[in-house]
């Protein structure tokens, strides 16, 4: 079996420190916000897996359709010897790329969760004993230091996760990715596309209420980790389409005036009746907008693939 290496670039207490900083900053500003990464404790991850199987939630199926149909083209266009996946999670979708890259030497999954990285590596190496896996415990929005692996390298950022970043954050992120690329390397980017408002809203407000439970789970995380007394029943799940920004905004809206105590931060947070706490932005994109954002970061859009219904896109970009 090929070696499995695990490199930690985040301090052991980095997650706790980041949660404290995000809660303190987000709940003392107006409007109140919490970053979507705090949805994903073990229960939140299970809920999201359930969301991906809901009839209303098309992005996962649409992206998988592209990967199944176009992986050989992606492989041929990139010629990658190393695949680097940002926010790799279970690495489930990545298998389509791995199967299509016969000359692949190394896979570098990047995630904040050590358990997810180890679990994915165990499964991949059982199936592909010749593959070298060098996992990084790291925050892909920070400054990454990649291991020394053979090129060309393909950096994959799938799932439409880039839409969770605000425009200024996207610009910084894309420039940081550009700084990782050498001549011949490429970025494979997954983006959800602008479409009918009813389709978009339904994907984030399903009839079964799974997304509502997922949204409220962030309150449970803050309660558990910081000793807060949020009661999820005090909040309604809201998903709105912002036509001007072209993004879905998820909020938790207070049903009544209330006060939340967070002993772990020595913080008291008042909510007015009807006040919203923004928990996620999920931007949707158009091809020319993607081209422009890539160009501003020093990247050139070279290939563009969509699913059969033009709901989702994978794009390949190279350094200018």
N, C-alpha and C positions, 0 to 999 in steps of 0.2 A: 504494500500500500504506500502510495506517495505520502510525503510528509504533510502534516497539518501544522501550520504555525499560527499563533495568535499573538498579536501585538496590541497592547493597551496604550492608547495615546491620551485617554481621559483619566484624570485622577479617580480613585475609587469612590470618593465622595462627590464627584462632579454632578451626578444626577440630583442629589439632595440640594446642593448649592444652587443649581440652576432652577429647580422648582421654587425654592425660597425667593430667589431673585425675580422670577417671572410672576409669582403670586403677589409679591410686595409691589412691584412696578405696575402690574396689570390691574389690580384692584384698588389702587389709589389714584388712578387717572380717570379721565372722562372722555369718551365712554369707556367703561370697564372692559378689559380683555383678558383672555388666557390663551396661550399658544396651543394649537391642536395636538402637539406632541404628547401632551399630558393625558390624552384619551387612552393611551396605549399601555396600561398595565396588563396583567395577564387576562383579566376579565374583559377589558376594553379590546384587546387583540382578538379574543374569541367573538365578541360582538361584531367587530369589523369583518371577520371571516364570514359571519352569518350575513352581513350586509352585502358582501360580494356575490352571494347566491340569490339575493332577492330579485324578483322580476323587474322591479323599477330601476335597479342599479346596473346600468349597462357598461360603465367604463372598464371593469375587469374583463368581461366577456369580449368587448370590442378590441381591447389591447391584445388579449390572447389570440383572437382571430388573426390579427396582423402578424403576430409573432409566428404562429403556425404556418401561415401562408408565405411570409416574407423572410423568415430566418435565413434561408440559403442566400437570398439577395443581400441581406445585411452582412452576412459572413463574407460574401465575395467582395462587397464594397469596402469592408474594413480590413480584411486580411489579418484579423487580430490574432496575436500570439498570447496576449493577456487580456482578460475581461475583468474590468473593475466595476462593481455595482454599488452605487450609493444608496443607502437605506435599503439594504438587501433583504431584511426580514427572513422569511423562510426560504428564499431563493427559488420558489416554486416556478415562477414564470421564466426564470433564467435558464431552466433546463432546455427550453427550445433553442436558445442561442448556443448553449454548450454543445448540443447535439449537432448543430449546423457548422461548428467551427472545428474541423478535423485537425487543424494544425495548432489548436490551443494548447498552451503549456501551463498557464497559471490563471487561477481565478482568485480575485481579491474582493471579497465581500466586505462592505463597510456598514456598520450599524452600531447603535449605542448599547444594544442588548447582547451581552456575552452568551446568554443561554440560547438566543435565537441563532447566533453565529455558530455555536458548537453543534446545535441540533441540525442545522442545514448542512454543515460540513460533514457530519457523520453520514447523513443520507447520501450526499453527493459522492463521497469517497467510496461508499459501498457499491455504488453504481458505476463509478468511473475511477478505478484504482490507479490509473496512470496520470490523473490530474493532480497538480500541485495547488493546494489551497492555503493562502496566507490571509487570514482574517484580521481586520482592524476594528478594535473597539474605539470608535471615534464619532464625532458629530460632523456630518458632512457639510454643515453650514460654517464650520470653523476652518482653520488652516490645516489642510491635510498634507501629510508627508507619506508618500507612497513607497512601498518596498521596491527594491531593484528587481524588476521582472523584464522579460524580453518584450520588445516591440515588434510590430505595431501594437498599440494598446487601444482598446475600446472602452470608454467610460459610459456606463449605462445608468440613466436616471429615469426609471419607469413609473407607471402608475398614475401619472398626472400630478405627482407630488409637488412639482414646481409651482403649481397653481396655488398652493398653500402659502407661498411667499408673496409679500407685497411687492409692488413694482420696483422700489428701491432695493429691496432685499434680493429680488431676482437678478437685478443688474450686478450686484456684488457677487452673488453666487456664480453667475455665468462667467464673470471675469476670473473668479478663483478656479473654476474648471479649466478655463483657457490657459491659466498659468501651469496647469498640470500636463498639458499636451505638448508633445514633441512633434516634429515633422512626421507625418504619416499616421499619427494618432487621430481618433475621432470621438465625438460625443453622440450617443444615441439617446434621444430625449422623447419621453412620452408626454403628450399634451391632450387634454380633453378640449373639444371644439365647441364653439358657440352654436347653439341650436334652439329649438322651440322652448320657450320658457316653461311650459307645462311639463315637458320631459325632464328638464333640469331640476325643477323644484321637487318633482316626484322622486327623483333619485336621492334626494336629501331629506325627504319627509315621507317615508314609505307607509303604506296602509297598516302594516303589522306593528309599527311603532319601534322597530329595532334601532333605527337611527336616533330616535328620541332617547332611548335607553343608553345608547353609545354616547350621545351628547352629554347626558346627565352624569355619566360615569366620571367625568372630570371633577365633579363636585365630591364624589366618593373618594377619589384619589387625594384631593386636598384635605378632606376630613381625616383620612387614615394617616397620611404622612405628616400633617401639621397640626393635628388635633382640632381642626375646625368643626363647627356645628352646622354646616350646610345641611338642609333637608331638601333632597331632590324634588320632593313633592311640592315644594314652594315655588317651583319654576316650571314654565312651559317651554317645550322645544319649539323653535321657530326657524324656518328656512326661507330666505327671501332672495329673489333675483334682482341684482342691482344693474339696471340697463346701462347706466353711464359707465360704470367700472367694468362691466361684463364679468361679474363674478357672483357666485352664490355665497351668501353670508349666513352662517349658522349662529344663532344666539340662544341663550337661556333667559327667559323673560320672567321677572318676579311677578308672582300672582298677587302679592300684597306688599305693603311697606313692611320691611323687616330689617333686622340687624344680625350680622354674622360675626361671631367671635373666632379668631384664629390665634390660639395661645402660642403656637410655635413661632409666630412672628410678633407677638404682643400687639395684635392688630384687631381693630373693630371696624367692620365694613357695613355702612348703611346702604340699603336699597330702597328706592321709592317704588310704589306700586306701578307696575308696567315697565320698570327700568330694565334695559337689556344688558347682558354680559356677552360680548362677542367671543365665540370660541373657535371659529374657523372662517377663513376666507378661502374659496376654491375658484380661482380664476379660470375662465374659459378663453380659448384662443382662436385666432384666425391665422392662416398661413403667412400672410404678409406681416402680421404683427410678430410672429415668431421669427421670421427672417430678419426683421429690424432689430429685435432684442439680441439675437445672436450676433448680428453685424456690429452692434454697439460694444459687444464684449470681445470682438476680434475673431469671430467665428463665421464661417460661410456655410449656409444651408446647401447641401449637395444632393440629398435624397429626401423624398417625402412619401410616406405610405399611409393610407387610411383603411379602415375597415369598410365592408361593403355598403354600409349605410352612412359613411362619412361622419361618424360620431366622434372618432378618436383618431389621433395621428401619432406615428413614430417618425421622427426626423433624424437624419444623419448630418452632422456638421463637422467641418475640419477647421483647423487653425488657418487664419489668413496669413 
